[in-house]
Amino acid sequence: MSTLSPVNTLPLITIKPVPTVLPGTGNSGTTATTAAPTSIVTLGKNAALTSAQTYSSRGLVDEPATRPVLENERQDKVTLTMEGNFAAQPPGGVFHGLGAALLTQLSEGVNNYSQSLLKSSTGQALDPTEQLVDQTQLHTAADNSITLTVKTASGSTVLINLASQANGLAVQVQVKGGTLSDAERSAVGNLADAFQSAIDGFTETPPRLDLSKLTQFDPSLLSSVDLNAQLKLGESKYQTLGFHADGQNKTVNMSGPIGSLQLAVNTKNSQIMGNAQQQSQALNSYLSQFDAARRRGDGNQDLMTLFKDAFSAMNSVNSKDLKQVNLKTPSSISLNDVDHGMLTGLADFTASITQVPQSINPMRVNETDNFSYQVLQTTSINGENQLNHSIKQDQQSHLTASYHQGLYPGALAALDHTKQSQNYKYLQINDDASSSTSVAYKAGLLTAVSLVQAATQTTHSLKYEMGDLKEDTTTPVEATKTQDLLGILQTALRKDKQETKDSGSPTSENTLAIHSQVILQADPW
């Protein structure tokens, strides 16, 4: 158990006045001790402050020669936040609270704003030329940068930039192409928390993708939101992020030392998007399949978590956004409960995740550990009108992976240049899955509802003992399933209508049971 030291054992704090030469005495005159503006503070005999530090009511501060220099002398909330963050570590910590402060300040009427904070790397005061060069470097080509671009429906563009490197921190706000209305200014300001959440997630270790709130903007006021970020992690190592959202498209691209991910969601066919229950069911099913793919291919957990975060965020539904899309893209064919019961309820998308390959066996460098996974959904609606049309939705996934595994369960492959280390299995995975749904109407009558699902899984295993190949096996598994769901779906719909009538509240449990079958299954056996 810890004990507190007695008060009399703590190091003494002594304050010694600094000798000052009286005016007129020169170097050889008599000196006298007077009260000086700066005192030397000693914390015990071995803890004297350096000559370049001053003790004030705010704590230890640098001498003016080495104190950070502001581009503009002001004491607003943004500047105070910058000064408080500048000593933060890791590098991303300098942006804490800063994005939200800038957007809040903009919402309060500050259109154009520029500030930077510089510190001399030599310990000497910055000369004006050096200061200007460093300020320009910070604003235009810093090691770490985050830029938010918001375009309004009326045509104005708001640019927010945060940048940092070892010797400084900078921010800029610009409004171009017109004056913001009060409503637009408020709409941009409402992104403050979303912007800061995205910044905080991206700069964490390991990083997170927190983008869902950034997609939730009012499309009647804001036409698009873009976020681009770069964080320097080491010599020639960067983590980057690109995000875009507008009334019909959402995209995210992220890359770093462990790998990359890409995702694009298209809401142009907004009529295919289902209710909250359908979307939640489809989303949870996909997230579970992503986890299964990672386990089967021994993928990186952190990278897959980022992928799942992006997929969830991009498939979050903004009711205002959906309504606006429907107004802009009216369709002569609207979908009913039968149609929605046979679709995933998600907007069409393409997504991929790729790890950086690694060669962990120095005796067989061609055996690389890698993981690559792609998944997509496409939907087409064809026909003359509501009475005569067809719907087709395709879902596909593809997994390729390879990795080293110990010969015994739970054992890792510890590979080096010795023959004794060469006891392991090298597994190569190649999987494909697809799901295709078709719905057709003729003269207003439902004539066909079908579901075709297929999957193949191939595992190639090489087993080595003391460096010698002992086994070389390939295991293929394949399955195809075709279903005619017309009668089953009609029965489910009748049950839902009856249960709704009996309970007095809407229900779709029976239709959802059919809906769960149409979602892509990488392992349908």
Secondary structure, 3 states (H helix, E strand, C coil): CCCCCCHHHCCCEEEECCCECCCCCCCCCCCECCCCCCCEEEECCCCECCCCEEEECCEEEECCCCCCEECCCCCCHHHHHHHHHCCCCCHHHHHCCHHHHHHHHHHCCCCCEEEEEECCCCCCCCCHHHHHHHHHHHHHHCCEEEEEEEEECCCCEEEEEEEEECCEEEEEEEEECCCCCHHHHHHHHCCHHHHHHHHHHHCCCCCCCCCHHHHCCCCCCEEEEEEEEEEEEECCEEEEEEEEEECCEEEEEEEECCEEEEEEEECCCHHHCCCHHHHHHHHHHHHHHHHHHHHHHCCCHHHHHHHHHHHHHHCCCCHHHHHHHHHHCCCCCCCCHHHHHCCCCCCEEEEEEEECCECCCCCCCCCCEEEEEEEEEEEEEEECCCCCEEEEEEEEEEEEEEEEEECCCCCCCCCCCCHHHCCEEEEEEEEEEEEEEEEEEECCEEEEEEEEEEEEEEEEEEEEECCEEEEEEEEEEEEEEEEECHHHHHHHHHHHHHHHHHHCCCCCHHHHHHHHHHCCCCCCC
